Amino acid sequence: YLDAKYLSSLPNLGQGAEDCSGLKLRRAPKWTAGGVSDYVFDVGPGEVGLTAAMTYVSRFETNPLNDPRGSIPPTTKVDLSARYTFPATSSLDLTLTGFVKNVTDNTTYQGVSSGNSRGTVIDIAIPAVGRTWGASLMAKF
């Protein structure tokens, strides 16, 4: 839980002096939560591990003056992975991992900003990474 706010301020944010008291701070979501579960069990000569992770971030602002175009909605993301670790030789263990990040493909933006002058028509949006998947092989010796 984060209760971040300007108490009083009159900074020049490139658009002239603005009274920011009462505005929300940039990149300061009120709520952030997450959890991870990891389960490991033996299979044959090695072990299998299953991991699930979930993160939640509440709405936050990316624009110092809280321009609605820079308001990022709440997001929940889920990541899953499975791995198998086994001895390849007496001194070498291998781990094969498969993963999917952002399983629900909950795509949003990491940030949105606009030009530094009033009435600007230039906006820049930075999309967050969508669903990604892959595999890795790790050697421990």
Number of C-alpha atoms within 10 A of each C-alpha: 10 9 10 14 14 13 9 11 13 12 12 10 12 11 12 11 11 13 13 18 13 11 17 21 20 18 17 19 19 14 14 16 11 12 10 12 10 12 10 13 10 12 11 7 9 15 15 18 15 17 15 17 16 15 15 15 18 16 16 22 24 22 20 15 17 16 13 11 15 23 20 21 12 14 15 17 19 20 19 19 18 18 19 19 21 19 16 14 9 7 8 11 15 17 18 15 18 15 19 17 19 21 15 13 14 14 15 16 16 17 20 19 17 17 13 12 12 10 8 9 8 10 11 11 14 11 12 12 14 15 16 12 14 10 12 10 12 10 13 11 9
